[in-house]
Amino acid sequence: MIINFTKMHGLGNDFVVIDAINQSIDLSAEQIRFIANRRFGVGCDQLLLVEKPLGHEAEFRYRIFNADGGEVEQCGNGARCFARFVVDNNLTQSKNIPVETSSGPIVLTLDDNEVTVNMGVPNFEPSSLPFTADAPSTEYALQTRTGNIHISAVSMGNPHAVLEVSNVDDAPVTTLGPEIESHPRFEQRVNVGFMQIINRNSIRLRVYERGAGETLACGTGACAAVAAGIVQGKLADCVKVSLPGGELVIRWGGDNEPLFMTGPATRVFEGKISL
């Protein structure tokens, strides 16, 4: 089986994007792991499938698979690349593109080189992640091998734990990240954000992604970190998020308002791979 694909990235968070509308695609977890392998395959943090929608209200269905082969609910950087892909490949003429995901509908908006994604309303209910807690809170104590830490827990369609640190440069991302990712209180594992607050309109962030490890950028992680900071009264409603791969702008009015993420999406190359 030969598959046509496009390699893309959003701030260095890289993807293999596959048109599953004009190709017959049925990938196993083993095949996804092979494609994602940086030595033997193409190499990517996630594989994205562009499919026909299941319902009538969206133009496309958007599916995301981590490098370990597991399907996940949402990916913000991937959503921007998805929008750029369907426009550049003449799959749509729309500038506001309604898309189905496994976590619910989203809307993608293109403006020159930037893509804005309506990411929906952040969910702080522990069961939405899911996360084991007695009651919803803006902060939770979490027992780790090095002692108790305090995190926020928020779902952006996928689960996130956000930990505030004094400086992301020396944050224990590669050691504490995987421990929190597989903590027993997160029964479906979790993405882990390490957030340094610069001021009310600016943060720095590193993210250890579930099933992928640390990536250069995580769109839903940026959304989760800003949402957590806003509900705690530490951040304003428009925040620049500086990630290792570049910058995103997150806007959220709070309460039941949708959160918006704006950033770039870049096409790298086209290719074919034989499976």
N, C-alpha and C positions, 0 to 999 in steps of 0.2 A: 504494500500500500504506500503510495507516494502522496504526501500532504504538502500543499502550499501554505506558507505562513509568512507573517510579518513580524520582525523584531522591533519592539518599541520600548520606550522608557518614559517614566514620569519622575523627573528629578533623580534619575539613577536607579529608581525602583524599576527593574526591567521585566519585560513580558514577551512571551510568544503569543501572538494573536492569530487565531485561526477562523476563517470564514466557514462556518458549518451550515450555511444556507446553500451555497453553490458547490459544496463538496459533501460527500457522505462521510461523516466522522463518528466513530464509536471507539473512544480511547480507553484502554484499561489503565489502572493506577500504575502498573509497571511501565507502560509506554509513556505516560506522563512523566514519570521519574527519569526515563531515558532522555526525553526531549529536554527536560530541565537541567540535566547533568552538564556542567560546564566543561568537562573534559571529553566526554563521549557523545554528547548530544549538541543541542543549540546553546543551552544555558539560559536560565531565567529564574526569577524569584517566583513568578506565577505564570500559569498558562490560562489564556482567556479564550472562550468560545463565543462566537457571534451566532446566535440561533434565531429562528423564527419564534415569535411570541406564542405563548399558549392561549392567551386571551385576545380580546379585540381592542383594548385600550392602549397598548404599547406597540411600538414599531419593531422592537427586537427583544429577545431574551438574552441576558448576560450571565454567563457562568464562569466561575473562577476556581482554579485548582492550584493549590500550593505545590512547591517543588517536591514535597514528599508524596504527591499523588492524591492527597485528600481534597475533597471539594469543600469550599468555604462560602460564607454568605455574602460577603461584600469586600470591595477593595476600591478605595477612593482614587488612588493614582491610576489603577487599571481602568476605572470608569472614564477618566479623561482620555486615556489612550483609546478606549472603545469608541468614544465619540469621534475622535480624529480619524480612526480607522474607517468607520462606516461612511463618513463624509468623503474622505479621500478616495475610497473605493466605489463611490457612486451608488452605495446601497440605500442612501436617503438624500433628499433635497432639503430636509428640515434643518433649521438652526436650533430649534428646541425639540429635543428628541426624548420621548417617553420610553422607558426601558424597564422590563421586568427583571428582578433579581430574586433569589430564593428568600431574601429577607423583606421583600416588598418592592413597590415601584419607586423609581427615581427619575429625575428629569435632567438631561444634559444640555447645556447651552454653549454654543461656540461663538467666540468673538475674536477674530483674527487668530493669533497664536495661543490665546488663552482659552481655557475651558472652565466653565462654572458648573458645578454639580449641586443640585438640590439633594442633600443627603438625608432629608427627613428630620424627624424630631429625635434628639438624643433621649435614650431611655435609661433612667437610673434605678428602675425596679430590679432588685437582685435576680429575680426569676428570668429576666429577659436575657441574661448572659449565657447560661445560668451561673449564679454565685450563691453559695450558702451563707446566709446572714439572717439574724433574728428579725430585722426590720430595715427598711430603706434608710440610707444615711448618705451624707456627702463625703464621709470618710470612714474607713474601717481599719482596725488593727489586724495585721496578718502575721502569724508566726512563721519565721523562717529559721534556717540553720544558724544564722548569725544574730538572731533575736527578733523582737517585734518591730515591724515597720508599719507605716500608715499609707494606705492607698485610697484612691477613688475607683469606683467600678461603674462603668457605663457601656451601654450597647449602642453602636452605630450601625446596627444590622449585623455586626459581628462583635465579639466581646473584647473589652479593653480594661486593663488595670493601669492606672496612672499614678506614678510615684514622683513627688517633687524632690529635686536634688539641688544642692548649692551650685554645682558645676557639672555639666554633662560630659566634659572632657575626661574627668576621672570617675564617672559613675560606673558602678559594677554591672554594666549591661551584659557582658558575656558570662558572668557567674550568677548573679541574682536573676537575670532575665529568664534563663531556662528553668530556674527553680520556681519562680512565680508562674511561668507558663503552664507548668504541670502540677501546680499546687492542688491538693485534693479538694479545696473549696471551690475550684473552678472545674466542674465535672466534664466540660467539653474543651478544656484548656483555654488559654487566653493570650491575647497580644499584650505586651508590656511596654508602656511608655515611660521614659525618664525625662521629666520636664524641669527646665531651669527658667524661672520667671525673671526677665530682664526689667520690664516695667508693665504697666497695665495693657499696653498695646503690642507687646513683643515677648516671645518666648523662644528658647532653644529646646530642641527635642531629639532624642534618639529612641528608636523603637526596636525591641526584640519581637519579631513577628512569629506567631504560632505556625509551626511547620516550615518556617523558612530561615529562622535565625535573624540576626540584625541586618536590616536593609538600609540603603542610603536615604530612603524616604518612605513614609507610610501615610497615605491620605486619611484613612479612617482614624489612624492614631493621632494625627494632628487635630482632627475634629474632636475626638474624645478628650484630648488634653485641654483644648480651649473650653469645651463645654464644662469640664470638671472645674477649671479655674474660674469660669463665670459663676457657676452655682455657689462656689465658695467665696465669691465677692472679691477675688484677687485680680480678675481680668475684665477689660472693657468688652463691648460687643463686636469690635473689629480688631483682630489680632494677626500680626505677621508671625508666622512660624518658620524658624530657621532650622532646617534639617541638614544632615551631612551632604545631601545631594542638591540642595537649593531651598527656595522659599515658596510657601503657600500663604494665601490670605484666607482666613476663616471669619465668617460673619454669623452671629447668632443673637437674636433678640430675646432669647430665654423663653421659659414656660413652654407652651405648646407650639411655638413658632418653628418652622423648618430651619435647619442650619445649612449654610452655603459655603462651599469650598471652591477657590479659584486658583488655577495654576497651569503650567504648560504641559504639553504632551508631544513627544518627539518620535518620529519614524526613523529607524536606524537602517534597516535593510530588508529586502525580500529574499525568500529562499524556498527550497523544497527539501523535504527529508523523507527518507524511505524507512518504513517501519515493517 
